[in-house]
Amino acid sequence: MAEGWARHLKSDFIEAFSAGIEKHSVDPLAVQVMAESGVDISSHRSKLIDELEEKDFDYVITLCHKARESCPVFPGHGVSLHMGFEDPPELAGNAKSNEQKLSHYRRIRDEIRKFVEGLPETLPTSEGK
C-alpha cells in the first residue's frame, strides 16, 4: 500500500520501491481497499530485497514490526527508519467477518496515506539520523 500511495501521490519527486524477504502474491484485500481510494495496485508484484541490491537508496523505511526485525542492512549512505504501522493481514486473522477484515485494511491504508502525504518533509536527513 505504501508503494501505491507514494507512486500515486508523490511520483514527481519520490521513486518508491517495496520488497521483502519472502515472495508472495499481492494481498487481494490491500488491492481492494486501495481501489476504493482510487489507487490501482493490482499490477504490482511481490519483489525480493535481492532484486533491489543494485539500487543506492536515500531511505529504507520499514513499515511493520515484522519487517523491521527481518530487514537486512542496505549498503550505501541511506537513512534507515521504522514506521510502526500494524500489519493488516495479522489484524485480519482474528476478524470475524470480511467487513471487519476490511476495516483493519482501511484504517492502515489511511494511516499510510497520511504518512506518505508528509513526505519528504517529515524524513530525517542523513545528518539527523
Rosetta constraint file for C-alpha pairs under 8 A:
AtomPair CA 1 CA 5 HARMONIC 6.18 0.50
AtomPair CA 1 CA 30 HARMONIC 6.67 0.50
AtomPair CA 1 CA 34 HARMONIC 7.06 0.50
AtomPair CA 1 CA 41 HARMONIC 7.65 0.50
AtomPair CA 1 CA 109 HARMONIC 6.58 0.50
AtomPair CA 1 CA 112 HARMONIC 7.43 0.50
AtomPair CA 2 CA 6 HARMONIC 6.06 0.50
AtomPair CA 2 CA 18 HARMONIC 7.94 0.50
AtomPair CA 2 CA 112 HARMONIC 6.12 0.50
AtomPair CA 2 CA 113 HARMONIC 7.31 0.50
AtomPair CA 2 CA 116 HARMONIC 7.29 0.50
AtomPair CA 3 CA 7 HARMONIC 6.06 0.50
AtomPair CA 3 CA 16 HARMONIC 5.65 0.50
AtomPair CA 3 CA 17 HARMONIC 6.14 0.50
AtomPair CA 3 CA 18 HARMONIC 6.06 0.50
AtomPair CA 4 CA 8 HARMONIC 6.00 0.50
AtomPair CA 4 CA 39 HARMONIC 6.76 0.50
AtomPair CA 4 CA 40 HARMONIC 7.48 0.50
AtomPair CA 4 CA 41 HARMONIC 5.98 0.50
AtomPair CA 5 CA 9 HARMONIC 5.74 0.50
AtomPair CA 5 CA 10 HARMONIC 7.68 0.50
AtomPair CA 5 CA 39 HARMONIC 7.36 0.50
AtomPair CA 5 CA 112 HARMONIC 7.75 0.50
AtomPair CA 5 CA 113 HARMONIC 6.10 0.50
AtomPair CA 5 CA 116 HARMONIC 6.67 0.50
AtomPair CA 6 CA 10 HARMONIC 5.10 0.50
AtomPair CA 6 CA 11 HARMONIC 6.32 0.50
AtomPair CA 6 CA 14 HARMONIC 6.92 0.50
AtomPair CA 6 CA 15 HARMONIC 7.80 0.50
AtomPair CA 6 CA 16 HARMONIC 6.23 0.50
AtomPair CA 6 CA 116 HARMONIC 6.10 0.50
AtomPair CA 7 CA 11 HARMONIC 4.64 0.50
AtomPair CA 7 CA 14 HARMONIC 7.49 0.50
AtomPair CA 7 CA 15 HARMONIC 7.29 0.50
AtomPair CA 7 CA 16 HARMONIC 6.56 0.50
AtomPair CA 8 CA 39 HARMONIC 6.78 0.50
AtomPair CA 9 CA 116 HARMONIC 7.68 0.50
AtomPair CA 9 CA 117 HARMONIC 7.04 0.50
AtomPair CA 10 CA 14 HARMONIC 5.62 0.50
AtomPair CA 10 CA 116 HARMONIC 7.87 0.50
AtomPair CA 10 CA 117 HARMONIC 7.77 0.50
AtomPair CA 10 CA 119 HARMONIC 7.93 0.50
AtomPair CA 11 CA 15 HARMONIC 6.26 0.50
AtomPair CA 11 CA 16 HARMONIC 7.91 0.50
AtomPair CA 18 CA 47 HARMONIC 7.04 0.50
AtomPair CA 19 CA 46 HARMONIC 6.66 0.50
AtomPair CA 19 CA 47 HARMONIC 4.76 0.50
AtomPair CA 19 CA 48 HARMONIC 5.10 0.50
AtomPair CA 19 CA 49 HARMONIC 5.14 0.50
AtomPair CA 19 CA 52 HARMONIC 7.89 0.50
AtomPair CA 20 CA 46 HARMONIC 7.76 0.50
AtomPair CA 20 CA 47 HARMONIC 6.43 0.50
AtomPair CA 20 CA 48 HARMONIC 5.07 0.50
AtomPair CA 20 CA 49 HARMONIC 5.41 0.50
AtomPair CA 20 CA 67 HARMONIC 7.50 0.50
AtomPair CA 20 CA 71 HARMONIC 7.64 0.50
AtomPair CA 21 CA 48 HARMONIC 5.56 0.50
AtomPair CA 21 CA 49 HARMONIC 6.06 0.50
AtomPair CA 21 CA 70 HARMONIC 7.47 0.50
AtomPair CA 21 CA 71 HARMONIC 7.57 0.50
AtomPair CA 22 CA 48 HARMONIC 6.35 0.50
AtomPair CA 23 CA 46 HARMONIC 5.55 0.50
AtomPair CA 23 CA 47 HARMONIC 6.10 0.50
AtomPair CA 23 CA 48 HARMONIC 6.07 0.50
AtomPair CA 24 CA 46 HARMONIC 5.72 0.50
AtomPair CA 25 CA 45 HARMONIC 6.82 0.50
AtomPair CA 25 CA 46 HARMONIC 5.97 0.50
AtomPair CA 26 CA 30 HARMONIC 7.62 0.50
AtomPair CA 26 CA 31 HARMONIC 7.39 0.50
AtomPair CA 26 CA 42 HARMONIC 7.48 0.50
AtomPair CA 26 CA 44 HARMONIC 6.94 0.50
AtomPair CA 26 CA 45 HARMONIC 6.10 0.50
AtomPair CA 26 CA 46 HARMONIC 6.17 0.50
AtomPair CA 27 CA 31 HARMONIC 6.36 0.50
AtomPair CA 28 CA 32 HARMONIC 6.12 0.50
AtomPair CA 29 CA 33 HARMONIC 6.22 0.50
AtomPair CA 29 CA 102 HARMONIC 6.90 0.50
AtomPair CA 29 CA 105 HARMONIC 7.18 0.50
AtomPair CA 30 CA 34 HARMONIC 6.03 0.50
AtomPair CA 30 CA 105 HARMONIC 6.57 0.50
AtomPair CA 31 CA 35 HARMONIC 6.08 0.50
AtomPair CA 31 CA 40 HARMONIC 6.95 0.50
AtomPair CA 31 CA 41 HARMONIC 5.69 0.50
AtomPair CA 31 CA 42 HARMONIC 5.77 0.50
AtomPair CA 32 CA 36 HARMONIC 6.38 0.50
AtomPair CA 33 CA 37 HARMONIC 6.76 0.50
AtomPair CA 33 CA 102 HARMONIC 7.23 0.50
AtomPair CA 33 CA 105 HARMONIC 6.77 0.50
AtomPair CA 33 CA 106 HARMONIC 6.03 0.50
AtomPair CA 33 CA 109 HARMONIC 7.42 0.50
AtomPair CA 34 CA 38 HARMONIC 6.49 0.50
AtomPair CA 34 CA 39 HARMONIC 5.19 0.50
AtomPair CA 34 CA 40 HARMONIC 6.49 0.50
AtomPair CA 34 CA 41 HARMONIC 7.06 0.50
AtomPair CA 34 CA 109 HARMONIC 7.20 0.50
AtomPair CA 35 CA 39 HARMONIC 4.96 0.50
AtomPair CA 35 CA 40 HARMONIC 5.33 0.50
AtomPair CA 35 CA 41 HARMONIC 7.52 0.50
AtomPair CA 47 CA 51 HARMONIC 6.73 0.50
AtomPair CA 48 CA 52 HARMONIC 7.47 0.50
AtomPair CA 49 CA 53 HARMONIC 6.69 0.50
AtomPair CA 53 CA 74 HARMONIC 7.70 0.50
AtomPair CA 56 CA 75 HARMONIC 7.63 0.50
AtomPair CA 56 CA 76 HARMONIC 6.26 0.50
AtomPair CA 56 CA 77 HARMONIC 7.94 0.50
AtomPair CA 56 CA 78 HARMONIC 7.41 0.50
AtomPair CA 57 CA 76 HARMONIC 7.37 0.50
AtomPair CA 57 CA 77 HARMONIC 7.66 0.50
AtomPair CA 57 CA 78 HARMONIC 5.36 0.50
AtomPair CA 58 CA 77 HARMONIC 6.97 0.50
AtomPair CA 58 CA 78 HARMONIC 4.21 0.50
AtomPair CA 58 CA 79 HARMONIC 6.14 0.50
AtomPair CA 59 CA 78 HARMONIC 4.92 0.50
AtomPair CA 59 CA 79 HARMONIC 4.69 0.50
AtomPair CA 59 CA 80 HARMONIC 5.70 0.50
AtomPair CA 59 CA 81 HARMONIC 7.58 0.50
AtomPair CA 60 CA 74 HARMONIC 7.84 0.50
AtomPair CA 60 CA 78 HARMONIC 6.73 0.50
AtomPair CA 60 CA 79 HARMONIC 6.26 0.50
AtomPair CA 60 CA 80 HARMONIC 4.74 0.50
AtomPair CA 60 CA 81 HARMONIC 6.47 0.50
AtomPair CA 61 CA 80 HARMONIC 5.87 0.50
AtomPair CA 61 CA 81 HARMONIC 5.08 0.50
AtomPair CA 61 CA 82 HARMONIC 5.55 0.50
AtomPair CA 61 CA 83 HARMONIC 7.02 0.50
AtomPair CA 62 CA 67 HARMONIC 5.86 0.50
AtomPair CA 62 CA 68 HARMONIC 5.52 0.50
AtomPair CA 62 CA 71 HARMONIC 7.51 0.50
AtomPair CA 62 CA 80 HARMONIC 7.98 0.50
AtomPair CA 62 CA 81 HARMONIC 6.55 0.50
AtomPair CA 62 CA 82 HARMONIC 4.82 0.50
AtomPair CA 62 CA 83 HARMONIC 6.13 0.50
AtomPair CA 62 CA 84 HARMONIC 7.90 0.50
AtomPair CA 63 CA 67 HARMONIC 6.75 0.50
AtomPair CA 63 CA 68 HARMONIC 7.34 0.50
AtomPair CA 63 CA 82 HARMONIC 6.04 0.50
AtomPair CA 63 CA 83 HARMONIC 4.84 0.50
AtomPair CA 63 CA 84 HARMONIC 5.65 0.50
AtomPair CA 63 CA 85 HARMONIC 5.54 0.50
AtomPair CA 64 CA 68 HARMONIC 6.36 0.50
AtomPair CA 64 CA 82 HARMONIC 7.68 0.50
AtomPair CA 64 CA 83 HARMONIC 6.75 0.50
AtomPair CA 64 CA 84 HARMONIC 5.16 0.50
AtomPair CA 64 CA 85 HARMONIC 5.06 0.50
AtomPair CA 64 CA 86 HARMONIC 5.85 0.50
AtomPair CA 64 CA 87 HARMONIC 5.99 0.50
AtomPair CA 65 CA 69 HARMONIC 6.26 0.50
AtomPair CA 65 CA 84 HARMONIC 6.23 0.50
AtomPair CA 65 CA 85 HARMONIC 7.65 0.50
AtomPair CA 65 CA 86 HARMONIC 7.63 0.50
AtomPair CA 66 CA 70 HARMONIC 6.42 0.50
AtomPair CA 67 CA 71 HARMONIC 5.55 0.50
AtomPair CA 68 CA 82 HARMONIC 6.79 0.50
AtomPair CA 74 CA 78 HARMONIC 7.69 0.50
AtomPair CA 77 CA 126 HARMONIC 7.69 0.50
AtomPair CA 78 CA 126 HARMONIC 7.22 0.50
AtomPair CA 79 CA 124 HARMONIC 7.78 0.50
AtomPair CA 79 CA 125 HARMONIC 7.33 0.50
AtomPair CA 79 CA 126 HARMONIC 5.78 0.50
AtomPair CA 79 CA 129 HARMONIC 6.82 0.50
AtomPair CA 85 CA 108 HARMONIC 6.98 0.50
AtomPair CA 85 CA 111 HARMONIC 7.79 0.50
AtomPair CA 85 CA 112 HARMONIC 7.71 0.50
AtomPair CA 86 CA 91 HARMONIC 7.57 0.50
AtomPair CA 86 CA 108 HARMONIC 7.02 0.50
AtomPair CA 87 CA 91 HARMONIC 6.30 0.50
AtomPair CA 87 CA 108 HARMONIC 7.90 0.50
AtomPair CA 88 CA 92 HARMONIC 5.95 0.50
AtomPair CA 88 CA 104 HARMONIC 5.90 0.50
AtomPair CA 88 CA 105 HARMONIC 5.29 0.50
AtomPair CA 88 CA 108 HARMONIC 6.78 0.50
AtomPair CA 89 CA 93 HARMONIC 6.14 0.50
AtomPair CA 89 CA 105 HARMONIC 7.92 0.50
AtomPair CA 90 CA 94 HARMONIC 7.64 0.50
AtomPair CA 91 CA 95 HARMONIC 7.14 0.50
AtomPair CA 91 CA 101 HARMONIC 7.44 0.50
AtomPair CA 91 CA 104 HARMONIC 6.52 0.50
AtomPair CA 92 CA 100 HARMONIC 7.25 0.50
AtomPair CA 92 CA 101 HARMONIC 4.50 0.50
AtomPair CA 92 CA 102 HARMONIC 7.69 0.50
AtomPair CA 92 CA 104 HARMONIC 6.51 0.50
AtomPair CA 92 CA 105 HARMONIC 7.85 0.50
AtomPair CA 93 CA 101 HARMONIC 7.72 0.50
AtomPair CA 95 CA 100 HARMONIC 5.49 0.50
AtomPair CA 95 CA 101 HARMONIC 5.52 0.50
AtomPair CA 96 CA 100 HARMONIC 6.57 0.50
AtomPair CA 96 CA 101 HARMONIC 7.80 0.50
AtomPair CA 97 CA 101 HARMONIC 6.45 0.50
AtomPair CA 98 CA 102 HARMONIC 6.19 0.50
AtomPair CA 99 CA 103 HARMONIC 6.15 0.50
AtomPair CA 100 CA 104 HARMONIC 6.60 0.50
AtomPair CA 101 CA 105 HARMONIC 6.58 0.50
AtomPair CA 102 CA 106 HARMONIC 5.99 0.50
AtomPair CA 103 CA 107 HARMONIC 6.15 0.50
AtomPair CA 104 CA 108 HARMONIC 6.34 0.50
AtomPair CA 105 CA 109 HARMONIC 5.91 0.50
AtomPair CA 106 CA 110 HARMONIC 6.14 0.50
AtomPair CA 107 CA 111 HARMONIC 6.26 0.50
AtomPair CA 108 CA 112 HARMONIC 6.06 0.50
AtomPair CA 109 CA 113 HARMONIC 6.15 0.50
AtomPair CA 110 CA 114 HARMONIC 6.27 0.50
AtomPair CA 111 CA 115 HARMONIC 6.39 0.50
AtomPair CA 112 CA 116 HARMONIC 6.17 0.50
AtomPair CA 113 CA 117 HARMONIC 6.03 0.50
AtomPair CA 114 CA 118 HARMONIC 6.64 0.50
AtomPair CA 115 CA 119 HARMONIC 6.95 0.50
AtomPair CA 116 CA 120 HARMONIC 8.00 0.50
AtomPair CA 118 CA 122 HARMONIC 5.77 0.50
AtomPair CA 119 CA 123 HARMONIC 6.62 0.50
AtomPair CA 124 CA 128 HARMONIC 5.69 0.50
AtomPair CA 124 CA 129 HARMONIC 6.35 0.50
AtomPair CA 125 CA 129 HARMONIC 6.55 0.50
